């Protein structure tokens, strides 16, 4: 399945202003090259915290909607967990709208994989776009510091009636399988697991310099 907001093919390096820790002045960062035909991936750097947490949030506490916990492990193609990789996520609200200003709206978050490759986000189940037959989804991008930025398959939900056979047939499996199996436990929170395989099916990834060991 192609990324639902995917347009165009290009690679670039962007210089953007990032927010630092509370009380610090903003600092400038030169973004890693964007690969794999990702239009707008450089926006992942806009307002990115200086040190993203492993356990992060996409929506603020109290946001209307069904609570959702996303977790997963970041690995190489050989299955080795990788620390320090930043996962950027953005999504719609419960009504299927990207609220706020800017192309990605303001329901955005960043998580950094820990020493065992783990990351997680607290959020809500996104709403499907109004009057469009596109499944509920959470957009994901990967920032490998010093290497590259690229999008991976959106998180989509196995129980979503809009996830049709045609939608499944279009999956790219970028970064591994994005279809998740939601489970709801006694606390009322939906839980899904989205593991990430770095560079899987991302055009141009194989031409990057080998990862430092």
N, C-alpha and C positions, 0 to 999 in steps of 0.2 A: 504494500500500500504506500503510495507516494505521500509525502508529508502534505497535509491538507492545505497549508499556506505556502507551498514551495513554488517559487517562480524563478526562472533564469538560471544561468550557470556562470560562475565567476570565481576567481580567487583574488584575495586582497589582503593588505595589511593596514590596520586602522589605528590611529592614535586617538585615544579617548580619555576623558576625565573620569576617574573613579572616586567613589566615596571611600574615605578611610574609616578608622575607628571613631566613635563618638568624640567630639571635641578636636579632632584632627582636621587639618586643612585637606581639601581634595587633592589627589595626586594624579599625575598623568602616567598612563601605561601604554606601551606599544603592544597591540594585540598580536597573538599568534596568527599565522596565515589561515584564512578560511578556505577549506577544501570541500570537494564533493558536491559542487553546485548548490551551495546553500545561500539563498538570498535573504539577507537580514541577520545572518549569524553574528555579525559584529555587534548587534544590539545586546548580546549577552553580557558585554562588558559595561554597559551603561548602568551606573549606580551599583556595580558589584561591590560587596564589602571586601575590605582588605584581606580578611581571613575568614572565609565561609566556614560555618560549623558543619560537623558531620551530620548532626540531626537538626534539620532546618524546617522552615515553614514556607509555603507558597501563599497562603491566605492568612490574614490576621485572625487572631482569636475572636470568636463570636461571629465570624462570617456566616451568613445564611446558607444552609445546605447540609447535606449528609456528610458527616466527618469521614475522612479517608486517610489512611496511613499507607504511604508508598515506601517500600524498602528494597534493597538489592545489594549485589556485590559487583564491583568493577574488576574485570579480569582481562588478561591478554588472550590472544587466540589459543595459546598453549595452556590456559587455565590458571595462570599465576595471578593472585590478587595484586592489585596495584593501588598504592596510596597516593594521595595528593592530587587526584583527578577531580576537577570541578564539574558537577552536573548542574546545568541551568534548566529550569522548568518554568513554563508559563501556560495559562489556561483561562477558560471562560469562568464566569460565575455560575450559580445554579440555574440561571435563566438563559444560559448560552451566549452571554455577552462578555466582551473584553472591557471591563469598566476602566475608567480613568483615561488619561491622556497617553498618546504614544501608540505605536504600532502593536506592541505586545500588551497593552493595558497595564494595570498595576497589580495584577495577581501573578507575581513573579517570585522566584526563589533560587537560591544557590546552595548546594551541599558539596562538601569536600570528602572524598573517600578516606577512610582511616587506614591504619596499618594492616588491616585484614581486608581492605577493599570495600568495606561496608559504607552505605549512605542511607539516609531516609528523609522523607518530607512528610509533614502534617499539612493536610489541605482538606478540600471537600470534593465530592464527585462533581465533575464539571457537567454543565448542561449542554445538550446538543444545540447546534446553531438553529435559531428559529426558522421554520419553513424551509429547511434544507435537509436532505437525506444523507447527512454526514454523521458518523458515530460520535459519541462522546469521546473526548481525547484530551491528553495532556501532552503538550509539546516538550521535547527534550533536546538539548544540545550538550555536547561534550567539549570541555576545554582541557586539553592536555598541555599543561604549562611547558612552554619552550618547544612545543611541537606543532599543534594544529587545533583548529576549532571546526566542528562539523555537527550537522544534525544527525540524529538517529531516529528510528521509527518511533512515532508517537505511542504513548500508552493508550491502548483501546481495550474495551472490556468484553470478555467472553459472553456475558449475559445481556449485552446490548442488542435489542432487536434490529437496530440499524446496521449492525456488523454483518452484512450479507455475504454470501459466497463470492460475489463479484468483488466486494471490498477485500475479502481475504486473499483472493487471487492476485490482487495488486500489491501485496506486501513486498517490501524490499528486504526485510530482515536486516536493516542497517543497525549495527550495534547489537544484534541478536533479536530474538522474537519480542515484539512489543505487545502481543496479546496477553492480557493478564486474567487470572481467575479470581474474581472478588469473593471474599468470604466475610461474613458479618457475624461477629461474636456477641456475647451477652451485653457488652457495653455499648452496643449500637454503632460501633466504628467499623467501616469497611476497611479491609486490609488486602493489599496486593503486593506482589513481588515482581520487580522489573530488574533482572540482572542485565549487565552490560558487557559486551565483548568489544574491546577497543578496536576501532577501525574495521570491523566486520562489514564487508560489502560497501565500503565507502570509497568511491573513486578517488584515486590519487594517494590513498593512504600507504600503499605498498611502496611508493617512491620516497617516503620520508626517511630521514636518517634513522638507523636502528636505535631503539630505546636504550638509554643508559642502564646498566645493570648494577 
